[in-house]
């Protein structure tokens, strides 16, 4: 019977584990199986629709930069400057921040995913597959992205996805409404 071991001392928002199953009966110490890149259930925020988000946000020291993207092996992280009070909370909820930051985030991540040869139809959960699937669902024609040797077509595909993202979230309207609200305060 596996022993329950609470891992309360671990720090960080995005933790990954490797699980190794070892034989303890016949051939003691023999590796029976391994599963890598397992996340605990409590990590990663879920969206209001109940889906797990594909862009974890982490606070880091970034000097004079407010945000940047970090491409890991298994995830893309939106890094926000830990020295700016309230930035990590407002980056996804403040209409002004969201409207200014997220279209560029989507653009950069899709560009990287295509450059890395990601496939939106692949049966895996790599960040490039997840992001290209996201782009495919948003694209008005629901077509796969072109290959990088068609740079103009790639840029057009990405811009169509970014436009659809902006329309889906009414970013201009929310920006204007947020701007008016902040002037009245």
C-alpha positions in Angstrom: 0.0 0.0 0.0 1.5 3.4 -1.0 2.3 5.7 1.8 0.6 9.1 1.9 3.2 11.8 2.0 2.0 15.4 2.2 4.2 17.7 0.2 3.4 21.0 1.9 6.9 22.3 2.0 7.2 22.5 -1.8 7.2 26.0 -3.2 6.2 27.3 -6.7 3.0 27.4 -8.6 3.9 25.0 -11.4 5.3 21.7 -10.0 5.9 18.5 -12.0 6.7 15.1 -10.7 8.0 11.8 -12.0 6.3 8.6 -10.7 8.4 5.5 -10.7 6.8 2.1 -10.0 9.4 -0.3 -8.4 9.0 -4.0 -7.9 9.2 -4.8 -4.1 8.2 -8.5 -4.4 10.0 -10.7 -6.9 12.8 -8.7 -8.3 13.3 -6.0 -5.7 14.3 -2.7 -7.2 13.3 -3.5 -10.8 11.7 -0.5 -12.5 8.2 -1.6 -13.6 7.1 1.7 -15.1 7.6 5.4 -15.1 5.3 8.4 -15.7 6.9 11.8 -16.1 5.6 15.4 -16.0 2.7 14.7 -13.7 1.1 17.7 -12.1 -0.7 17.7 -8.8 -4.4 18.3 -9.1 -4.2 21.6 -7.1 -1.8 23.3 -9.5 -2.9 25.4 -12.5 -6.0 27.5 -12.4 -9.1 26.4 -14.0 -11.1 28.7 -16.2 -14.7 29.6 -15.4 -15.8 27.0 -17.9 -13.9 24.3 -15.9 -11.1 23.9 -18.3 -7.5 24.0 -17.2 -5.7 27.1 -18.5 -2.8 26.7 -20.9 -0.9 29.8 -19.7 0.4 29.6 -16.1 1.4 32.9 -14.6 4.4 33.1 -12.4 5.9 36.0 -10.5 9.6 36.6 -11.1 12.2 39.4 -10.8 12.2 41.0 -14.3 14.0 44.3 -13.7 12.3 46.9 -15.8 10.2 44.5 -17.8 6.6 44.0 -16.7 6.1 40.7 -18.4 7.7 38.1 -20.7 7.2 34.6 -21.9 9.3 31.6 -20.8 9.1 28.5 -23.0 9.7 25.4 -20.9 9.7 21.8 -22.1 6.1 21.2 -21.0 4.6 24.6 -20.6 4.7 28.2 -21.6 4.7 30.6 -18.7 3.7 34.2 -18.6 6.2 35.7 -16.2 5.2 38.9 -14.5 7.4 41.3 -12.5 7.2 40.3 -8.8 8.3 43.8 -7.8 5.1 45.5 -9.2 2.4 45.3 -6.6 -0.8 43.7 -7.8 0.5 43.0 -11.3 0.1 39.2 -11.1 -3.5 39.6 -10.0 -4.4 42.2 -12.5 -2.7 40.7 -15.6 -5.6 38.4 -16.3 -8.5 40.3 -14.8 -8.0 44.0 -15.4 -9.6 44.8 -18.8 -6.9 47.4 -19.7 -4.0 45.0 -18.9 -5.7 42.1 -20.6 -6.5 44.0 -23.8 -2.9 45.3 -24.1 -0.9 42.2 -23.1 -2.8 39.1 -24.2 -3.1 39.7 -28.0 0.7 39.9 -28.1 1.1 36.9 -25.8 -1.1 34.8 -28.2 0.8 36.1 -31.2 4.2 35.2 -29.7 3.2 31.8 -28.5 1.6 30.8 -31.8 4.7 31.9 -33.7 6.9 29.8 -31.4 4.6 26.8 -31.6 4.7 26.9 -35.4 8.4 27.4 -35.5 8.9 24.4 -33.3 6.9 22.3 -35.7 3.9 21.7 -33.4 0.9 19.8 -34.7 -2.6 20.8 -33.6 -3.9 17.3 -34.5 -1.2 15.4 -32.4 -2.4 13.2 -29.6 -0.3 14.8 -26.8 -0.4 17.6 -24.3 2.7 19.5 -25.2 2.4 23.2 -25.0 2.8 23.6 -28.8 0.0 21.1 -29.5 -2.3 22.7 -27.0 -1.7 26.2 -28.3 -2.0 25.3 -31.9 -5.3 23.4 -31.1 -6.4 26.6 -29.4 -5.5 28.6 -32.5 -7.2 26.1 -34.8 -10.5 26.4 -32.7 -10.3 30.2 -32.9 -9.4 30.5 -36.5 -12.5 31.6 -38.5 -12.0 28.9 -41.1 -10.7 26.3 -38.6 -7.7 25.4 -40.8 -4.4 24.1 -39.6 -1.5 26.6 -39.6 0.8 26.6 -42.6 4.4 25.5 -42.3 7.2 28.0 -41.6 8.4 28.0 -45.2 5.2 30.0 -46.0 6.0 32.9 -43.7 3.4 35.3 -45.1 0.7 32.6 -44.8 1.9 31.9 -41.2 1.7 35.6 -40.2 -1.8 35.8 -41.8 -3.0 32.7 -40.0 -1.7 34.0 -36.7 -3.3 37.5 -37.2 -6.6 35.8 -38.0 -6.4 33.9 -34.7 -5.4 37.0 -32.8 -8.3 39.0 -34.4 -10.7 36.1 -33.4 -9.3 36.1 -29.8 -9.8 39.9 -29.6 -13.4 39.6 -30.9 -14.3 36.7 -28.7 -13.2 38.7 -25.6 -14.5 42.1 -26.9 -11.1 43.6 -26.0 -11.5 47.0 -27.6 -14.9 47.5 -26.0 -13.7 46.2 -22.6 -10.6 48.5 -22.9 -12.8 51.5 -23.6 -15.2 50.7 -20.8 -12.3 50.1 -18.4 -10.7 53.4 -19.5 -13.9 55.3 -18.9 -14.3 53.7 -15.4 -10.8 54.6 -14.4 -11.3 58.2 -15.4 -14.4 58.5 -13.3 -12.7 57.1 -10.2 
